[in-house]
Amino acid sequence: MPTVDLNADMGESFGPWTMGDDTSLLKIVTSANIACGGHAGDADVMAQTMRIAHENGVGIGAHPGFMDLAGFGRNRMSVPRATLQNQVRYQVAASVGMARSQGATVRHLKLHGALANMASEDEKLAHDLYQAALGVSPDLIIMVLAATAQEDAVRALGCRWAGEIFADRAYNDDATLVDRSKPGAVIHDADLAGRRMVEMVQAGAILTEGGKKIETQIDTICLHGDTAEAVAIAASVRSQLEKAGIILKTFEGRRSQAD
């Protein structure tokens, strides 16, 4: 029977400001991408989110982004490459250390926001950032935007990786995400999100807004934990996948198309 992982971005609260319902999401998803203090999160939030994830048997991932708390990591920024690599190392090291303090392990890495979008268009950028992260934790599974330059980068690196699609985002014909400023870029209808994911997993392909079918490896499905509909979307996606006979399971990672 087909299997797929369900992941969510979380740990994005900061001090007294709460972002998303991580506790509820961690009862539904199988992997969690936890902010490392760059675009969101703080030490207390990271520790608490990792503890709850570990208690629920949810795979933990580092989720580094631009050092941009005010912009939530969604502003494209020009940062010297060496500095950007060090910022990724800094965030991953914080994530790995905090997980260890909770008796847990960081299994994977997923870039956040504008940094992820830029890496999906630029293989060299993706390569350099993944190489920086692997220098801190060599066994990381790199979660990539499927069928983009991110995937090209992990294939060239030879590291373990997992191909990701989004439940709550629309796609361009080149497999990149539709810009958030455009109508329909973010999907808020939980039932629609669930139907789309069943269709894509069964097809083994990304279905774009332009009607294109892009065949790809689908190892994990993501939803954003900061939207008001996040828990409803997660529940709908999980329910509809299971009704279609698709098993929800934490990904193991792959090294090549043939894995």
N, C-alpha and C positions, 0 to 999 in steps of 0.2 A: 504494500500500500504506500502511496506517496506520503512524504513527510515534509514539514516546513516549520521553521522557527518564527515566533512572533516577538518582535522587539519594540521597545519604546524609549524615547529620549526622556530622561528624568533627572532628579537631583538638582533642579534648576531654581529652587527657592534661594533666597538670600536674606540672612538675618530675619527680621520680622515679616518680610514679604514672602507670601506663599505663592508658588507657581505650580499648578497642577495637583492632582490627587494621586501621588505616587503609591500610597499604601494600597489603594484599590487596584491600581494598574498591576502591581506586583502579585496580585492574586490571579491575574489573567495571562500575562505575558510569560515567555520562556527565557527572554534575555533582556537586560537593561543596560542602556548606554548612559552612564552617570557623569554629569558635568564635573570638570576638574578645577573649577575656579577661574577659568579664562573668560568665557562668555557668561557664566552663571555659576551659582553654587558657592558654598563656603565649607570650611572644615567640618562644622557640625552637621550640615546638610549631607555632605558626602558620607560621613561616618554612619549617620542614621539610615540613609538610603541603602548603603551597602549591607548594613546589618539586616534590614528587613528583606532585601533581595536574597541574602544568604540563607535566612530562615525559611524562605519560600522555595528554595532550590532553583532560583533564577540565575542564569549565567550573567556575570558582571563584566561590563566593558568600560574602558576609558573613553571619554567623549570630549576631546580637546577642540578648541576653536580659537579664533582671534581673541587676543586679550582686550575685550570690548564689552565690559559690563553694561555700559549705557546703551549700546546698540544691540545687546543680546547676541553678539557675534554674527549679525546678519548684514553688516556693512562690509562691502568689499574694501580691503585695505591694502596699501602698498607697504610691505615690511621687508627689510633686507632678508635674503634667503637664510643666511646663517642665524640671524636673530629669530626668524620664524621657526627654524628647526630647533633651536634652544628652547623656545616657548613650548613646543610640542613635547620635548624631552622633560621639561619642568612639570608640565601637567600630567604626563604619563607617570612620572616618578611619584608624584603626589598620590595618584590613583592607586598605583601598585602598593605603596607603603600603607595607605589607609586601609585597603582591603586586607592586607596582611594583619593589621592590628585588630581586625574584626574576625580573624580566623578564616578569611575568604581569599579567593584568587581572582585576579583580573584575567579573563580568558581572551578578550578581543579588544580591538580598537575601532572606533568609528569617528571620522572627522565631522565637525559640526558646521551647520549654516553656510555662510559665505565662503569659508575656507573649503568646505566640502564641494560646493558648487564650482569653485575655481579649479579644484583638483580634478573634477569630473571632465573639465575641458582641456587640461594641461597635464600630460603624462609625466613630464619632468618634475613639475611641482608635486604631484602625487607621489612619485618615486622618492623624492628628497624627504618628504614628510614621513612617509612610511618607514624609510630607512632610519630616520631619527628615532622614531618610536621603537623600532625593533632593536636599536642600539641599547635601549633601556631595558626592554623585555623581549628577548629573541623569540619566545614561543607564542607571542600574540597571534591570534587569527585576525586578519585585516578584513573588516566589513566594507565592501565597496558598492558604489552605485553601479548596478549591473549594466553591462554593455557600454560603459563609458571609458574614458582615459584612466580612471581609477583601476578598472579591471586590467587594462593593458599594463599598468605599472606593477601590479602584484604578480602577474604572469612573468614579467621580466625579472622580478626579484626572486621568484621561486619560493615565496613564503606561503603559508597556509592562508586561505581567504574564503570569504562567503559572499555570494551575490545577493544584493538587497533590492527589493522593490518597495514602493510606498503605497499604503492604503489610503492616505488622505491628501495625496498630491497628484496633480495632472502632469502628463508627460509630453515633451516635445518629440518631434520625429527623429531626433538624434539620441534619444534615451535620457536626455537631461531633463530636469524638472522645470515646468513652466514657472516663470518669474512670479513671485508672490504678489506683485503689483497688478497683475493681469486678472481679469474676471475668470472665475472658475479654477484658479490655480490651486486653491485649497478646498478640499472636499469636506463638507460639514455633515452630510447625510450618512448616518451610520449604516443604514440598510444598503445604500448604494455602495459604500466602501466595502462591505462584506461581499456583495455580489461581484464586484470588480475583481477582488482578490481570488475568489473561487475560479472565475473565468481565466485570469492570468496564470494561476498555478496549474490548472488543468491544461492550458494551452502551452505552458512552458515558454511564455513570451510576455513582453511588455506590450500593452495595447495603448497607443498614443491618441492624443486629441485629434490628430489628423487622420486617424483610421489605419495607421501603419501597425504591423505586427512584427515585433523585434524578438526573435527567438533568443533565449538567454538562460543561464543557470539561475534558478530562483531558490535560494537557500533560506532566506529570511524575509519577513514582511515587517515594515516599520510604520509606526504612527507616532505623531508628535504629542508628548505628554502635556504641553502647555495650552492646548485648546480646550474650550469648554466642553466639547463633545468627546474628549479623548477616551474616557472610560466606556462610554456607549459604543464608540467605534471599535475599541478593542474587543468588547464583549460580542458585538455583531460579527466581526471578522472571525473570531475564534469559533463562535457557534455555527456560522455558515460553512466554514472550512470542515469542521467535524461532521456536520450533516452530509457533506459531500464525500465523506470517507477519507479525508486528509488528516493525518496524524500530526499533532503539534508536539514538537520535540526540539530541544536546544541543538543548534547546528554543531557539526564536528569539524568543519573546515575542509577545503579541498586544495589540491596543488595544481591540477590541470584539468582540461576539458574532459579528459578520459576518466577522472577519479569517480 
